[in-house]
């Protein structure tokens, strides 16, 4: 990647500078890729169960494995980008994902292929995202990174929100044409990525260069904070549908999700500068407090509470997810792609734990006839678990000996010795 400023704290200047063609295409792709994916993936449980006849137990296992691969596989995506370069990694990831969507089309004639197709699309997503984020900010000045990352996140969420609206009427009635359209979309996007300019990071590694482990140099505190944030968020992500449909309706649940997407699309780019300048401890406090407040409000079970709770949770996550990525970039000396991959691993571990442990808690509340208590228990965890991170924060912030390369903040000399763009 290109030469860039040192990894000091962001200054006051922020925002998107005029974008060249490759970056405009990358941001457009950040919208089109989730648009195509979310024309299919949100309906997978319905498609696998009703169209292909799989049992619900089997469907649950398949979706759990796919989610774990999609999130945690990001660490392999970061390592691959470190080895073969950002552009080539994105290109191979899109080829894998396009093949997966071809598999969905073939599964209409041989249903077992649907499982392999789903895993392939998730593998493609895992490989793509770390390289995409790293390419987006390569050569970008430190104080503009939050704006570029938040713009990419906004485009991604816009695609995620639009895809289900377009595809909903066709998933069960005309899945074949839907799969053909999505496959064609991914083929076009893949061809566009082949024309992206390479970066210095795309050059072959120097022979004899020692390779580091996947978790070497991990920024411990942002990693742990990201895992915890995703663990708590996935109480909301996994179980709001059950709760909202019971308390209101499926249509109202869709409205809550739309509100959450809109908040990310609108608020995160506007607030990115403030979030980047916020002291990390304060950002953690604000983010987890937003989660706690939102989860507690959900326990009331009314329609206004569902909307308000979803909004508060989303605002908390806007702070946590962006700030944890920025802090990891600041603390680690690994390449950007590897850092994003490590953060995706943390997200996957947290999401998996949120699904497993959250499912047990929700089941207890359901058997007791009081699902509102589930949200209060989740809110309590938001208040009780984050203080454990303070011990990690104190450890990470302690003075380092000259040869002690724990994951504390980089010194001026550490930054100067860092390979440009790595």
Secondary structure per residue as TSV (DSSP state, phi and psi in degrees):
chain	resnum	aa	ss	phi	psi
A	1	X	-	360.0	166.8
A	2	X	-	-75.7	169.5
A	3	X	-	-63.2	143.2
A	4	X	-	-147.8	168.0
A	5	X	-	-67.4	162.3
A	6	X	-	-62.0	166.0
A	7	X	S	-90.8	47.4
A	8	X	-	-77.8	-179.1
A	9	X	-	-65.8	145.1
A	10	X	-	-60.1	142.4
A	11	X	-	-85.5	-163.6
A	12	X	S	-85.1	-22.7
A	13	X	-	-75.9	129.3
A	14	X	-	-150.3	174.3
A	15	X	S	115.0	170.7
A	16	X	-	-86.0	124.8
A	17	X	-	-78.5	169.1
A	18	X	-	-53.0	128.6
A	19	X	-	-89.1	135.6
A	20	X	-	-81.7	177.2
A	21	X	H	-57.9	-47.9
A	22	X	H	-59.2	-41.1
A	23	X	H	-70.6	-36.5
A	24	X	H	-61.6	-42.1
A	25	X	H	-64.9	-40.0
A	26	X	H	-64.3	-40.8
A	27	X	H	-67.7	-38.3
A	28	X	H	-62.7	-41.1
A	29	X	H	-64.6	-34.2
A	30	X	H	-64.5	-19.9
A	31	X	H	-89.5	-46.1
A	32	X	H	-68.2	-37.3
A	33	X	H	-64.9	-51.4
A	34	X	H	-68.3	-27.3
A	35	X	H	-58.1	-51.7
A	36	X	H	-65.3	-43.4
A	37	X	H	-62.4	-42.7
A	38	X	T	-84.3	2.1
A	39	X	T	-76.6	-13.9
A	40	X	T	-124.9	-51.9
A	41	X	G	-61.1	-39.8
A	42	X	G	-62.4	-19.9
A	43	X	G	-99.8	11.7
A	44	X	H	-61.8	-41.3
A	45	X	H	-61.3	-42.1
A	46	X	H	-67.4	-44.8
A	47	X	I	-63.9	-46.7
A	48	X	I	-66.5	-37.7
A	49	X	I	-80.9	-51.2
A	50	X	I	-86.5	-38.1
A	51	X	I	-85.7	-39.5
A	52	X	S	-104.0	-5.0
A	53	X	-	76.8	20.8
A	54	X	-	-77.2	146.3
A	55	X	-	-69.1	154.8
A	56	X	H	-63.6	-35.1
A	57	X	H	-62.4	-43.7
A	58	X	H	-64.9	-41.5
A	59	X	H	-59.4	-43.2
A	60	X	H	-61.5	-43.2
A	61	X	H	-64.6	-44.1
A	62	X	H	-60.6	-45.1
A	63	X	H	-68.5	-35.6
A	64	X	H	-64.5	-45.0
A	65	X	H	-63.9	-42.3
A	66	X	H	-62.4	-41.8
A	67	X	H	-64.1	-42.1
A	68	X	H	-63.6	-41.8
A	69	X	H	-63.4	-44.8
A	70	X	H	-64.3	-39.7
A	71	X	H	-82.9	-60.3
A	72	X	H	-69.9	-25.5
A	73	X	T	-65.2	-10.2
A	74	X	H	-59.0	-27.0
A	75	X	H	-68.6	-33.3
A	76	X	H	-70.5	-36.1
A	77	X	H	-62.3	-41.7
A	78	X	H	-64.2	-41.4
A	79	X	H	-66.1	-39.6
A	80	X	H	-64.1	-42.1
A	81	X	H	-62.8	-34.9
A	82	X	H	-65.3	-28.9
A	83	X	H	-91.0	-46.3
A	84	X	H	-109.7	-5.7
A	85	X	-	104.7	160.7
A	86	X	H	-70.1	-49.6
A	87	X	H	-63.7	-44.8
A	88	X	H	-65.8	-36.3
A	89	X	H	-64.9	-44.9
A	90	X	H	-60.8	-40.5
A	91	X	H	-64.8	-47.1
A	92	X	H	-64.7	-37.8
A	93	X	H	-61.4	-41.4
A	94	X	H	-70.3	-34.6
A	95	X	H	-62.7	-44.5
A	96	X	H	-61.2	-43.7
A	97	X	H	-69.6	-39.8
A	98	X	H	-61.9	-40.3
A	99	X	H	-59.9	-37.5
A	100	X	H	-61.6	-41.6
A	101	X	H	-70.4	-30.7
A	102	X	H	-62.2	-38.3
A	103	X	H	-61.4	-36.5
A	104	X	H	-62.4	-39.4
A	105	X	H	-63.8	-43.9
A	106	X	H	-68.2	-26.8
A	107	X	H	-67.6	-16.9
A	108	X	T	-64.3	-24.8
A	109	X	T	-99.3	-31.2
A	110	X	S	-132.7	90.5
A	111	X	T	-51.6	-36.5
A	112	X	T	-57.5	-22.8
A	113	X	H	-63.5	-21.8
A	114	X	H	-60.7	-36.4
A	115	X	H	-65.7	-48.1
A	116	X	H	-62.7	-37.2
A	117	X	H	-63.6	-41.9
A	118	X	H	-64.1	-43.5
A	119	X	H	-63.8	-39.7
A	120	X	H	-61.7	-44.3
A	121	X	H	-63.5	-35.8
A	122	X	H	-71.5	-36.8
A	123	X	H	-61.8	-42.6
A	124	X	H	-60.8	-41.7
A	125	X	H	-64.3	-41.0
A	126	X	H	-62.6	-40.3
A	127	X	H	-72.8	-32.3
A	128	X	H	-78.2	-45.5
A	129	X	H	-63.8	-45.9
A	130	X	H	-58.5	-42.5
A	131	X	H	-67.0	-38.4
A	132	X	H	-60.4	-48.6
A	133	X	H	-63.8	-42.1
A	134	X	H	-65.5	-40.6
A	135	X	H	-64.6	-38.8
A	136	X	H	-61.2	-35.4
A	137	X	H	-106.5	6.3
A	138	X	T	-66.8	133.4
A	139	X	T	73.8	4.3
A	140	X	-	-88.0	136.6
A	141	X	-	-60.6	150.3
A	142	X	G	-53.6	-42.9
A	143	X	G	-76.7	-8.5
A	144	X	G	-100.6	-7.5
A	145	X	H	-58.4	-45.7
A	146	X	H	-56.9	-39.4
A	147	X	H	-66.6	-39.7
A	148	X	H	-68.3	-43.7
A	149	X	H	-64.6	-41.5
A	150	X	H	-69.9	-33.0
A	151	X	H	-64.5	-41.2
A	152	X	H	-63.3	-41.9
A	153	X	H	-65.1	-38.4
A	154	X	H	-64.4	-43.2
A	155	X	H	-62.6	-41.8
A	156	X	H	-61.3	-46.3
A	157	X	H	-68.2	-32.7
A	158	X	H	-63.4	-41.5
A	159	X	H	-65.2	-41.6
A	160	X	H	-62.7	-35.5
A	161	X	H	-75.6	-34.5
A	162	X	H	-81.1	-37.1
A	163	X	H	-53.1	-52.7
A	164	X	H	-63.0	-32.9
A	165	X	H	-64.5	-38.1
A	166	X	H	-73.1	-42.4
A	167	X	H	-90.2	-19.2
A	168	X	T	-46.2	-47.5
A	169	X	T	-69.9	-13.7
A	170	X	T	-111.2	-10.5
A	171	X	T	-58.8	-45.9
A	172	X	T	-94.9	-29.5
A	173	X	T	-81.6	-40.9
A	174	X	S	-138.5	58.9
A	175	X	H	-64.3	-31.2
A	176	X	H	-60.0	-50.2
A	177	X	H	-64.1	-35.4
A	178	X	H	-63.7	-45.9
A	179	X	H	-64.5	-37.4
A	180	X	H	-63.0	-44.2
A	181	X	H	-63.2	-44.4
A	182	X	H	-67.2	-41.2
A	183	X	H	-61.0	-43.0
A	184	X	H	-63.3	-40.8
A	185	X	H	-59.9	-45.7
A	186	X	H	-68.4	-32.9
A	187	X	H	-63.5	-41.8
A	188	X	H	-65.5	-45.2
A	189	X	H	-62.7	-39.9
A	190	X	H	-62.1	-44.2
A	191	X	H	-61.2	-38.3
A	192	X	H	-63.7	-39.7
A	193	X	H	-65.3	-30.1
A	194	X	H	-64.8	-21.3
A	195	X	T	-96.5	-1.1
A	196	X	S	-65.2	143.8
A	197	X	-	-67.5	146.0
A	198	X	-	-76.7	165.2
A	199	X	-	-119.2	165.3
A	200	X	G	-53.5	-29.5
A	201	X	G	-69.0	-11.6
A	202	X	G	-86.8	-2.3
A	203	X	S	-77.6	148.8
A	204	X	-	-57.1	147.6
A	205	X	-	-64.4	147.5
A	206	X	-	-68.0	128.6
A	207	X	T	-54.8	138.6
A	208	X	T	86.2	-4.4
A	209	X	-	-67.3	122.9
A	210	X	-	-64.7	139.3
A	211	X	-	-98.9	138.4
A	212	X	-	-95.5	157.0
A	213	X	-	-66.3	163.4
A	214	X	T	-61.0	-33.4
A	215	X	T	-103.1	4.5
A	216	X	T	-62.4	135.7
A	217	X	T	73.5	14.1
A	218	X	-	-62.9	138.7
A	219	X	-	-81.0	102.5
A	220	X	H	-61.2	-47.4
A	221	X	H	-66.8	-50.1
A	222	X	H	-60.9	-33.3
A	223	X	H	-63.0	-49.4
A	224	X	H	-66.0	-40.6
A	225	X	H	-65.4	-37.1
A	226	X	H	-67.1	-42.7
A	227	X	H	-60.7	-43.6
A	228	X	H	-66.6	-41.5
A	229	X	H	-62.0	-43.6
A	230	X	H	-70.1	-35.5
A	231	X	H	-58.2	-47.5
A	232	X	H	-72.4	-39.6
A	233	X	H	-63.2	-35.2
A	234	X	H	-77.1	-8.1
A	235	X	H	-61.8	-42.3
A	236	X	H	-71.7	-46.9
A	237	X	H	-63.5	-45.3
A	238	X	H	-77.9	-35.4
A	239	X	H	-115.3	-2.7
A	240	X	H	-64.3	-36.9
A	241	X	H	-58.7	-48.2
A	242	X	H	-58.9	-44.8
A	243	X	H	-70.8	-45.1
A	244	X	H	-68.5	-39.2
A	245	X	H	-65.4	-37.2
A	246	X	H	-67.8	-41.3
A	247	X	H	-86.2	-28.3
A	248	X	S	-132.4	-96.3
A	249	X	-	-166.0	166.8
A	250	X	H	-65.4	-35.3
A	251	X	H	-64.8	-40.1
A	252	X	H	-69.3	-34.7
A	253	X	H	-58.8	-42.4
A	254	X	H	-61.7	-36.5
A	255	X	H	-65.4	-39.7
A	256	X	H	-62.5	-45.3
A	257	X	H	-62.2	-40.6
A	258	X	H	-62.2	-41.4
A	259	X	H	-59.4	-43.9
A	260	X	H	-62.8	-44.1
A	261	X	H	-61.6	-44.1
A	262	X	H	-62.5	-39.8
A	263	X	H	-62.1	-43.1
A	264	X	H	-64.6	-43.4
A	265	X	H	-63.1	-40.3
A	266	X	H	-90.7	-47.1
A	267	X	H	-78.7	-42.8
A	268	X	H	-60.8	-46.9
A	269	X	H	-60.2	-37.9
A	270	X	H	-68.6	-34.4
A	271	X	H	-96.5	0.5
A	272	X	H	-60.6	-39.3
A	273	X	H	-64.8	-43.8
A	274	X	H	-63.6	-43.5
A	275	X	H	-63.0	-40.7
A	276	X	H	-68.2	-30.9
A	277	X	H	-86.5	-11.2
A	278	X	S	-69.2	132.6
A	279	X	-	-54.2	141.3
A	280	X	H	-59.7	-42.2
A	281	X	H	-59.9	-40.4
A	282	X	H	-67.3	-39.9
A	283	X	H	-60.8	-42.8
A	284	X	H	-61.6	-43.5
A	285	X	H	-63.7	-45.4
A	286	X	H	-65.0	-44.5
A	287	X	H	-63.9	-49.5
A	288	X	H	-69.7	-30.6
A	289	X	H	-65.4	-39.2
A	290	X	H	-62.4	-42.1
A	291	X	H	-61.3	-46.9
A	292	X	H	-60.5	-45.8
A	293	X	H	-63.0	-45.1
A	294	X	H	-63.8	-43.7
A	295	X	H	-64.6	-39.1
A	296	X	H	-65.4	-40.3
A	297	X	H	-64.3	-36.0
A	298	X	H	-58.4	-27.7
A	299	X	T	-63.4	-19.9
A	300	X	T	-69.3	-28.9
A	301	X	-	77.2	2.0
A	302	X	S	-84.7	166.1
A	303	X	H	-63.4	-46.0
A	304	X	H	-59.5	-35.5
A	305	X	H	-67.3	-37.5
A	306	X	H	-63.3	-42.6
A	307	X	H	-67.4	-47.2
A	308	X	H	-65.5	-42.2
A	309	X	H	-63.2	-45.1
A	310	X	H	-60.0	-40.1
A	311	X	H	-65.3	-45.2
A	312	X	H	-64.5	-42.2
A	313	X	H	-62.5	-43.1
A	314	X	H	-64.3	-42.3
A	315	X	H	-63.8	-39.1
A	316	X	H	-62.8	-41.5
A	317	X	H	-70.7	-32.0
A	318	X	H	-57.0	-42.8
A	319	X	H	-69.0	-49.7
A	320	X	H	-66.8	-49.0
A	321	X	H	-66.7	-42.9
A	322	X	H	-69.7	-45.0
A	323	X	H	-68.1	-35.8
A	324	X	H	-64.8	-40.8
A	325	X	H	-62.9	-44.9
A	326	X	H	-63.7	-40.3
A	327	X	H	-67.7	-38.1
A	328	X	H	-63.8	-41.4
A	329	X	H	-61.7	-36.8
A	330	X	H	-71.5	-37.5
A	331	X	H	-87.3	-28.2
A	332	X	-	-97.2	149.0
A	333	X	-	-100.2	5.9
A	334	X	S	-76.0	171.3
A	335	X	-	-65.5	156.7
A	336	X	H	-57.6	-42.6
A	337	X	H	-62.7	-41.6
A	338	X	H	-64.5	-40.6
A	339	X	H	-62.0	-46.1
A	340	X	H	-63.8	-35.9
A	341	X	H	-64.5	-41.2
A	342	X	H	-62.8	-39.9
A	343	X	H	-66.9	-34.2
A	344	X	H	-67.0	-36.6
A	345	X	H	-60.6	-44.9
A	346	X	H	-59.5	-42.3
A	347	X	H	-61.7	-42.5
A	348	X	H	-64.7	-42.9
A	349	X	H	-63.4	-42.3
A	350	X	H	-66.4	-42.5
A	351	X	H	-64.3	-40.6
A	352	X	H	-64.4	-45.3
A	353	X	H	-63.6	-38.3
A	354	X	H	-62.8	-37.7
A	355	X	H	-70.1	-43.9
A	356	X	H	-70.9	-55.1
A	357	X	H	-71.7	-38.8
A	358	X	H	-62.1	-36.8
A	359	X	H	-63.2	-39.4
A	360	X	H	-64.2	-43.5
A	361	X	H	-67.0	-41.5
A	362	X	H	-65.8	-37.3
A	363	X	H	-62.4	-39.8
A	364	X	H	-62.0	-45.1
A	365	X	H	-64.0	-38.7
A	366	X	H	-65.9	-42.2
A	367	X	H	-67.5	-29.5
A	368	X	T	-83.9	-4.6
A	369	X	T	73.7	23.3
A	370	X	-	-143.4	76.0
A	371	X	T	-70.5	-17.2
A	372	X	H	-63.0	-28.0
A	373	X	H	-67.1	-26.0
A	374	X	H	-58.0	-42.8
A	375	X	H	-70.9	-33.1
A	376	X	H	-68.2	-38.8
A	377	X	H	-64.6	-40.0
A	378	X	H	-65.2	-40.8
A	379	X	H	-63.4	-38.6
A	380	X	H	-62.7	-37.4
A	381	X	H	-64.2	-34.1
A	382	X	H	-62.5	-28.2
A	383	X	H	-91.2	-31.0
A	384	X	H	-90.3	-34.7
A	385	X	S	-79.7	-41.7
A	386	X	T	-56.7	-34.7
A	387	X	H	-57.3	-24.3
A	388	X	H	-64.5	-26.3
A	389	X	H	-68.8	-22.9
A	390	X	H	-62.6	-34.0
A	391	X	H	-64.0	-41.2
A	392	X	H	-64.6	-38.9
A	393	X	H	-63.1	-43.2
A	394	X	H	-64.8	-38.7
A	395	X	H	-66.1	-42.2
A	396	X	H	-68.6	-27.1
A	397	X	H	-90.9	-4.2
A	398	X	S	-67.0	154.2
A	399	X	-	-60.9	144.1
A	400	X	-	-107.2	145.7
A	401	X	-	-73.5	162.7
A	402	X	T	-53.8	-33.7
A	403	X	T	-105.8	13.8
A	404	X	-	-92.3	110.1
A	405	X	-	-110.9	45.4
A	406	X	-	-64.2	-178.6
A	407	X	S	-90.9	30.3
A	408	X	S	-70.0	174.8
A	409	X	-	-62.0	146.8
A	410	X	-	-71.8	142.9
A	411	X	-	-81.2	171.2
A	412	X	H	-59.3	-40.9
A	413	X	H	-71.8	-34.9
A	414	X	H	-58.1	-42.6
A	415	X	H	-66.6	-40.9
A	416	X	H	-64.0	-33.8
A	417	X	H	-80.5	-9.5
A	418	X	S	-69.5	136.4
A	419	X	-	-62.4	128.7
A	420	X	T	-52.9	130.1
A	421	X	T	76.8	10.5
A	422	X	-	-113.5	360.0
